[in-house]
Amino acid sequence: MTRGLVIGEALIDIVNGHVEHVGGSPLNVAVGLAKLGRDIDFLTHIGDDEPGRRISDYVKSAGAHLEWQLSGTPEVGPPLFVHTGSIAAVREPGCLAVAALLDAYRISATVTFDPNVRPSLVVDRDQARERIDHLVERSDIVKASAEDLSWIDPDHEPEWTARSWSASGPAIVVLTLGDRGALALCPAGEARVAAKSVQVVDTVGAGDAFMVGLLDALWGLDLLGAGRRAPLGRIGLDALTAALEAASLSSALTIGRAGADLPDRAAVQAARPT
């Protein structure tokens, strides 16, 4: 059980009306982890057309393994963790199958979630909020941006909402705050890191890169897998801060490039302070 499973959408992002990049929040997480040398299965559905073939080639070239079936349990071994987010979490009919898969895998896997809200694609806002809240309660690790939380709960400050989520079940809730860095909440308390100084080229994929860095760091600490749920819940603030620093570095490297071009292991190691 040394593989991760990512479930969700794969698509072509069109930036500034004409520049195309292969994307989709779950795809970026799957590809980002694969580029770091992690063994990743990516459960999605891709059309049999030119854009679909482009997406498929992109994912496979990164080293992630594609699965096509969304109903029932896919033909992969029990994963170490299962991650989802964004459109896959709120849009029918796929979101219902995704929620069922998360429940099925929770027995063996750490469940991780990034709502990564796309308001223009939300049909029923109240229903979307209910689905997000349900997934938060069922997750072990949740990452969200301040922008996400302002949309999900406009009546409260993002930090208030993050704290309420932390009290609802997850071992770790991380709130990204743009140029104000990031905040992580866990039973031991809270950790904060400053944003990395970087020349911004393109913010596409920044949040997904943060998620990749966070998961990779926790994987390296042997805190993923249902059997590690108790140690994850006891994570210390020093370890959590180090994981946040790794996540922030991954995000900074990505926004220094055009498109959601997440870094490989060599790029991450070269950028780490000596």
For each residue, the residues with C-beta under 8 A, 3 or more apart:
1: 77 78 79 80 108 225
2: 39 80
3: 39 40 41 76 77 79 80
4: 33 38 39 40 41 79 80 81 82 83 215 219 224
5: 40 41 42 43 74 76 79 81 82 83 105 109
6: 26 27 29 30 33 40 41 42 43 64 82 83 84
7: 26 42 43 44 70 82 83 84 88 98 101 102
8: 24 25 26 27 43 44 84 85 86 87 88 89 98
9: 24 25 26 27 44 86 87 88 94
10: 22 23 24 26 27 42 44 45 46 55 59
11: 22 23 24 27 55
12: 20 21 22 23 51 54 55
13: 20 21 22 23 24 204 259 260
14: 17 18 19 20
15: 18 19 20 21 202 204 259
16: 19
17: 14
18: 14 15
19: 14 15 16 259
20: 12 13 14 15
21: 12 13 15 204 258 259 260
22: 10 11 12 13 27 54 55 58 260
23: 10 11 12 13 27 28 204 205 259 260
24: 8 9 10 11 13 27 28 44 86 87
25: 8 9 28 29 85 86 87 114 116 207 208
26: 6 7 8 9 10 29 30 42 44 83 84 85 86 88
27: 6 8 9 10 11 22 23 24 30 31 42 44 55 59
28: 23 24 25 31 32 205 208 209 212 260 262
29: 6 25 26 32 33 83 85 114 208 211 212 215
30: 6 26 27 33 34 40 42 59 62 64
31: 27 28 34 35 42 58 59 62 64 262
32: 28 29 35 36 208 209 211 212 250 262 263
33: 4 6 29 30 36 38 40 64 212 215 216
34: 30 31 37 38 39 40 59 62 63 64
35: 31 32 62 63 262 263 264 265
36: 32 33 212 216 263 264 265 268
37: 34 63 264 265
38: 4 33 34 216 219
39: 2 3 4 34 65
40: 3 4 5 6 30 33 34 63 64 65
41: 3 4 5 6 64 65 66 67 74 76 79
42: 5 6 7 10 26 27 30 31 59 64 65 66 67
43: 5 6 7 8 67 69 70 74 101
44: 7 8 9 10 24 26 27 66 67 68 70
45: 10 68 70 94
46: 10 52 55 56 66 68
47: 51 52
48: 52 53
49: 52 53
50: 53 54
51: 12 47 54 55
52: 46 47 48 49 55 56
53: 48 49 50 56 57
54: 12 22 50 51 57 58
55: 10 11 12 22 27 46 51 52 58 59
56: 46 52 53 59 60 66
57: 53 54 60 61
58: 22 31 54 55 61 62
59: 10 27 30 31 34 42 55 56 62 64 66
60: 56 57 63 64 66
61: 57 58
62: 30 31 34 35 58 59
63: 34 35 37 40 60
64: 6 30 31 33 34 40 41 42 59 60
65: 39 40 41 42 76
66: 41 42 44 46 56 59 60
67: 41 42 43 44 74 75 76
68: 44 45 46
69: 43 72 74 75
70: 7 43 44 45 94 97 98
71: 97
72: 69
73: 101 104
74: 5 41 43 67 69
75: 67 69
76: 3 5 41 65 67 79
77: 1 3
78: 1 105 108 109
79: 1 3 4 5 41 76 82 105 108 109
80: 1 2 3 4 109 110 219 224 225
81: 4 5 109 110 111 112 215 219 224 225
82: 4 5 6 7 79 101 102 105 106 109 110 111 112
83: 4 5 6 7 26 29 111 112 113 114 211 215
84: 6 7 8 26 88 89 98 102 112 113 135
85: 8 25 26 29 88 89 113 114 115 116 211
86: 8 9 24 25 26 89 114 115 116 117 118
87: 8 9 24 25 90 91 94 118 121
88: 7 8 9 26 84 85 91 94 95 98
89: 8 84 85 86 95 98 99 113 115 131 132 135
90: 87 95 117 122 127 128 131 132
91: 87 88 94 95 121 122 123
92: 95 96
93: 96 97
94: 9 45 70 87 88 91 97 98
95: 88 89 90 91 92 98 99 131
96: 92 93 99 100
97: 70 71 93 94 100 101
98: 7 8 70 84 88 89 94 95 101 102
99: 89 95 96 102 103 131 134 135 138
100: 96 97 103 104
101: 7 43 73 82 97 98 104 105
102: 7 82 84 98 99 105 106 111 135 138 139
103: 99 100 106 138
104: 73 100 101 107
105: 5 78 79 82 101 102 108 109 111
106: 82 102 103 109 111 138 226
107: 104 226
108: 1 78 79 105 225 226
109: 5 78 79 80 81 82 105 106 224 225 226
110: 80 81 82 140 141 223 224 225 226 228 229 232
111: 81 82 83 102 105 106 138 139 140 141
112: 81 82 83 84 139 140 141 142 143 211 215
113: 83 84 85 89 135 136 139 141 142 143
114: 25 29 83 85 86 142 143 144 207 208 211
115: 85 86 89 132 135 136 142 144 148 152
116: 25 85 86 144 145 148 207 208
117: 86 90 122 128 132 147 148 151 152
118: 86 87 121 122
119: 122 151
120:
121: 87 91 118
122: 90 91 117 118 119 125 128
123: 91 127 128
124: 127 128
125: 122 128 129
126: 129 130
127: 90 123 124 130 131
128: 90 117 122 123 124 125 131 132
129: 125 126 132 133 152 153
130: 126 127 133 134
131: 89 90 95 99 127 128 134 135
132: 89 90 115 117 128 129 135 136 152
133: 129 130 136 137 168
134: 99 130 131 137 138
135: 84 89 99 102 113 115 131 132 138 139
136: 113 115 132 133 139 142 165 168 169 170
137: 133 134 168 169
138: 99 102 103 106 111 134 135 169
139: 102 111 112 113 135 136 142 169 170
140: 110 111 112 170 171 172 229 232
141: 110 111 112 113 170 171 172 173 174 214 215 218 232
142: 112 113 114 115 136 139 165 170 172 173 174
143: 112 113 114 173 174 175 176 207 210 211 214
144: 114 115 116 148 149 152 158 162 165 173 174 175 176
145: 116 148 149 175 176 177 178 207
146: 149 150 158 175 176 177 178
147: 117 150 151
148: 115 116 117 144 145 151 152
149: 144 145 146 152 153 158 161 162 175
150: 146 147 153 154 158
151: 117 119 147 148 154
152: 115 117 129 132 144 148 149 161
153: 129 149 150 156 160 161
154: 150 151
155:
156: 153 160 161 164
157: 160 161
158: 144 146 149 150 161 162 175 177
159: 162 163 175 183
160: 153 156 157 163 164
161: 149 152 153 156 157 158 164 165
162: 144 149 158 159 165 166 173 175 183 185
163: 159 160 166 167 173 185
164: 156 160 161 167 168
165: 136 142 144 161 162 168 170 173
166: 162 163 170 173 185 186
167: 163 164
168: 133 136 137 164 165
169: 136 137 138 139
170: 136 139 140 141 142 165 166 173
171: 140 141 186 187 229 232 233 235
172: 140 141 142 184 185 186 232 235 240
173: 141 142 143 144 162 163 165 166 170 184 185 186
174: 141 142 143 144 182 183 184 185 210 214 244 247
175: 143 144 145 146 149 158 159 162 182 183 184 185
176: 143 144 145 146 182 207 210 251
177: 145 146 158 180 181 182 183 195
178: 145 146 195
179: 195
180: 177 195
181: 177 192 193 194 195 248
182: 174 175 176 177 192 193 195 210 244 247 248
183: 159 162 174 175 177 190 191 192
184: 172 173 174 175 190 191 192 240 241 243 244
185: 162 163 166 172 173 174 175 189 190
186: 166 171 172 173 189 190 191 233 235 237 240
187: 171 233 234
188: 234 235 236 237 240
189: 185 186 237
190: 183 184 185 186 237
191: 183 184 186 237 240 241 244
192: 181 182 183 184 241 244
193: 181 182 241 244 245 248
194: 181 248
195: 177 178 179 180 181 182 248 252
196: 248 249 251 252
197: 252
198: 252 253 255 256
199: 256
200: 203 255 256
201: 255 256 257 258
202: 15 205 255 257 258 259
203: 200 206 255
204: 13 15 21 23 259 260
205: 23 28 202 208 209 254 255 259 260 261 262
206: 203 209 210 251 254 255
207: 25 114 116 143 145 176 210 211 251
208: 25 28 29 32 114 116 205 211 212 254 260 262
209: 28 32 205 206 212 213 250 251 253 254 255 260 262 263
210: 143 174 176 182 206 207 213 214 247 248 250 251
211: 29 32 83 85 112 114 143 207 208 214 215 247
212: 28 29 32 33 36 208 209 215 216 247 250 262
213: 209 210 216 217 243 246 247 248 249 250 251 268
214: 141 143 174 210 211 217 218 243 244 246 247
215: 4 29 33 81 83 112 141 211 212 218 219 224
216: 33 36 38 212 213 219 220 246 250
217: 213 214 220 221 242 243 246 247
218: 141 214 215 221 223 224 232 243
219: 4 38 80 81 215 216 222 223 224
220: 216 217
221: 217 218 235 239 243
222: 219 228 231
223: 110 218 219 228 231 232 235
224: 4 80 81 109 110 215 218 219 228 232
225: 1 80 81 108 109 110 228 229
226: 106 107 108 109 110 229
227:
228: 110 222 223 224 225 231 232
229: 110 140 171 225 226 232 233
230: 233 234
231: 222 223 228 234 235
232: 110 140 141 171 172 218 223 224 228 229 235
233: 171 186 187 229 230
234: 187 188 230 231
235: 171 172 186 188 221 223 231 232 239 240
236: 188 239 240
237: 186 188 189 190 191 240 241
238: 241 242
239: 221 235 236 242 243
240: 172 184 186 188 191 235 236 237 243 244
241: 184 191 192 193 237 238 244 245
242: 217 238 239 245 246
243: 184 213 214 217 218 221 239 240 246 247
244: 174 182 184 191 192 193 214 240 241 247 248
245: 193 241 242 248 249
246: 213 214 216 217 242 243 249 250 268
247: 174 182 210 211 212 213 214 217 243 244 250 251
248: 181 182 193 194 195 196 210 213 244 245 251 252
249: 196 213 245 246 252 253 268 271 272
250: 32 209 210 212 213 216 246 247 253 254 262 263 268
251: 176 196 206 207 209 210 213 247 248 254 255
252: 195 196 197 198 248 249 255 256 271
253: 198 209 249 250 256 257 262 263 267 268 271
254: 205 206 208 209 250 251 257 260 261 262 263
255: 198 200 201 202 203 205 206 209 251 252
256: 198 199 200 201 252 253
257: 201 202 253 254 261
258: 21 201 202 261
259: 13 15 19 21 23 202 204 205
260: 13 21 22 23 28 204 205 208 209 254
261: 205 254 257 258
262: 28 31 32 35 205 208 209 212 250 253 254
263: 32 35 36 209 250 253 254 267 268 271
264: 35 36 37 267 268
265: 35 36 37 268 269
266: 269 270
267: 253 263 264 270 271
268: 36 213 246 249 250 253 263 264 265 271 272
269: 265 266 272
270: 266 267
271: 249 252 253 263 267 268
272: 249 268 269
273:
274:
